[in-house]
Amino acid sequence: MNVREMPVVFQCNEQSLVGIVHIPEKPKKIAILSIVAGGPQYRAGFGRQLIKMARRFSKEGITVMRFDYRGLGDSSGTDAGFEHVGDDIDSAITTLMELEPAITEVILWGGCNAASAALIHGHRNAAVSGLILANPWVRTQESFAKVIVRDHYAKRVFEPSFWLKVARFEYNPIPAMKTIVSGLGFSKKKMVASDASTSIDTLPFPEKMLIGATKFKGNMLFMMSGLSLTANEFDELLLHSDEWKKVLNRTNVDRVGIENADQAFSTHEAREAMLSAAGKWLKKWSID
């Protein structure tokens, strides 16, 4: 299918945002809006993955928009962080639907803290019917410590090189003990989905994600990498949160594990597995 790639500039709170829209000649009613992960990334994504995603799915009739939110890439303004990009997402959705009137529903696509942003903000826009989430970012000091204890220190005690360092007095146990204590504290915490007496804006961002996931009634796909510490942290969160378990157990929520993929799906095989999983999910839920 022929696809037109069109640059766009649109406004968000008096700032100019830059994007690229991939418009197929016969667009479906559903579109994808990709959100950029924070840090030194922009609308192309790590290893140009967002470009490859957009070109693949637009050839199948799905309009895709990639854009830089405020303060990233070519967009003006100051980057306020993924917790505060709701206005950027809303402006992009409005622009996308104005450019292609055939679109009636939008799926948010994001990895790492872009997935976190989609969970926080997706439920607030009525046009959003689905979320595709790769390795959502939930890191806190406690969650990081818990995973390090489980996945690093628990394995190190079985390595001869570790005990050799101990015997030579080359190992400093203090950092490890601090990490272990911090990790043990994490298991005692209870995450709550909402609290009427507390402003959502003041909550830690993982709790904002949970509130957003609980309120979002559309379809969700979680794509989790087997070699990702971030994915492990999310799984650790699930172990201690009945509220998150309820979200993942909903009939319209799917999870796909990609065993040999790292956080960024940086190999060709991992990227293809990720795109294939997303493609199957899109065919399951998308509107022709």
N, C-alpha and C positions, 0 to 999 in steps of 0.2 A: 504494500500500500504506500502511495506517495505521502510524504510528510513535509510540512512546511515548518521550519524553525525560525521563529520570529522574536527579535529582542523587544522588550517592553520596559518602560520607565513609568512608575506610578508613585503616588503619594501616600505617606503614612505619617500623620502628625507633623506635617510641614517638612518632612524629609523625603528625599527622592530614593526610591528603591529600584534596583535593576534586576531584571529577570529574563529568562528565555522560555518561550512557550513552544512546545512541539505539538502542532495541530495536524492530525491526519485528515485526509480528504473526506473520509466518511466517519466523523467522530461519534463515539458512543455517548450515552447519557452520563457516564461516570468518568471522572478525571482524577489524576493524581497530582497532589501538590507536595513537592519534596521540601523538607526543612533541613537547613545546613547545620551540621554539628558545630559547636563553638570552637574557639581556638583559631589557628591559622588556616582555616578552611573557607571555601566560598562555594558558589552554586555548582561547580563541577564535581565537588565531592572528592574524597580521598581516592587517589589513583583514577580520577575521572569516572568514578563509579556511578555518580548521578547522571552523567551524560549517557553512559552505556545503558543504564536503566531506562532513561527517557526515550532513547532511540529504539530500544527493544519493544517497549510496550506501546509507544505511539504507532509503530508499524502494525500493531494488532488493533488499532482503532481507538486507543485510550489517549486522550489529550493529557499531556504532562507539562507542568510548569515547575521550573527551577528558579529560585530567586535568592538574593542576598538580603537578609533582614538588616535593620539599621545597625551601622557600625561594622559590618562585615563586607568583604569583597569590594564591589564598586558602589555600594549604597552609602549614602551620607548618614550623618548622625553618629551617635555614641552607642556602642554595644552595651546594653544593660544586662545581658546574660539571658540564658534560655528560659528562666522563670518569668521573663517579662516581655515575651515576643507575641503575646496574644493579639495586639493591634496589628502587628506586621502580618500575621497569618490571616486575620480578617481582611485586611486590605488586599492581600494577594488573592484570596478566594473571590472577593468582589471583582477584581480585575480579570481574573480567569473566566468567570462566568459572564462577564460583559463581552469579552473577546469571542467567546464561543457560546452562543445562546442555547445550543443543543444540550449543554451540561446542566444536569439537575442535582448531581451529587458529587462530593469530593472526598477522596481518600487521602489522609495525611501519611506521608512516608518519612521516616526518620530513624537514624541510628544513634546510639550513645545518648548524649544529652539532647539531641534532636528528637529522639523517641520520648525522652522525659518531657520535653516541651509539648509534644503532641498529646501526651496523656494529661498534662496539666490544662491545656487550653482547648482540646478538641471538642469537649462536650458543650462549650459555650457558643459554638456556631452551628446553627440548624442545618446548614448545607453539608456538614461533615457526617458521612455515613459509615466510615471505616478508618481504621488505623493499622498501618503496617509498621511494626516496631522491632528494630534489631538491637539486641543487647542494651536494654534501657539502663541509663546511668542512675544508680541509687547510692553512690558512695558517700559515706560519712566516715569519720575516724573509726567509729566502732565497727562498722560493717567491713571496712578494709582490714582491720585487725583480726576480725573473726576468720576471714577467708585466708589470711596469711598464716594464722595458727593452724588451720585445718589443712591447707594445701602446700605449705612450705615447711613449717617447723615439725609437723607430725611425720613428714617424710624424711626430714634431715636426720632424725634420731636413728634411722636405720642405715645411714650411710657411714662407712668406715672413715671417710675423710673428715666428717664432722667430729668424731671422737678423737681423731688424730690431732685436730686443732685444739680440742679441749685438753688433751694430754700435754701439748706443748705450751699451754697457757696463752694461746693465740685467739681465744674466743672470749668475747665480752658478753656476758649473759644479760646485762642490764637492759639493752634495747629490746631483747627478746621477751624479758619479763614484763616490760611495760606494754608491749604489744599483746601478750597473753592476757594480762589483767584487763586491758581495754576490750579485748575480744570477749572475755567472759561477761563483761558488763553488758554487751550488746544483747545477749540472749535473755537478759532480764527485762529488757524494754518491751513495752506493748505499743504497737502502732494502732492508732484509732482512725477510723474513716472520717469522722467529723466530730465537732464539739461546738455546740451553739454559742457557748460563751467565749470562744476563741476566734479571732479574725483569721481567715484563711491565709491572708498575706503574711502573717507572722509565723506560720508553721514552717517546719523544716521541709525542704522541697520533696523528699520521698513521701511525706504525708499529703502534700498537694497532689502528687501523682496518684496516690490511692484514692483521694476524693474525686479526682477527675475520672479515673477508671471506673469507680463505683457509679458515678452519675452518667457516664457515657453508655448509651444503650445500643450503639451500632456494633458492627462486626470488628473483631480485632485479631490480628495475627502477630504472635511473638516469634521471632526468629533468633534462636540462641546458639552461640558458638561454643563448641566443646573446649576450645583452647583459650577462652576469654576469661580473665579474672573478673571483669565487669559482669559477665553472665553468671559467674559463680556467686558474686555478691547478691545478684537478684535472687538466685535460688536460695541463698542463705536467708534472705529476707522472707521468702515464702515459708520457710520452715517455722518461722516464729510469728506468722501473721495469718490468722484465720480469715481476716478481711480480704487479703490478697488471694488466698486460696479460693474464696467464693468467686472472685472475679475470674480467675483462670479456669474455674470449673463451669462457667456459663456455656450454654450450648453454642453460642455465636462467637466464642473465643477459641482460637486454635493456637497451638504451640508446635513449632518445628525445631528439632535439634539438628545442627550441622556439625558433626563430630570433629572433623579435622579443620575447622575454620578458626581463625583468630578473631580478635575484636573487630578488625576492619575488613574481614573477608579479603585479605590482601593477595591470596593466590588465585590463579585463574579458576581452579577447580572449586574453591570455596565460593567465589563470586558467582559462578554458574549455578552452583547448588542453591545459593541464596535467591537468585533471580528465578530459578525454576520453581522453588517453593512458593515464592510470591505469585508467580504466574498461575500456578494451580489454584491458589487461594482466590485470586482475582476471578478466575473462570467460575469458581464455586459461588461467589457472591455478587459478581458484577451484573449490571443490566445491559442487554444488547441495545 
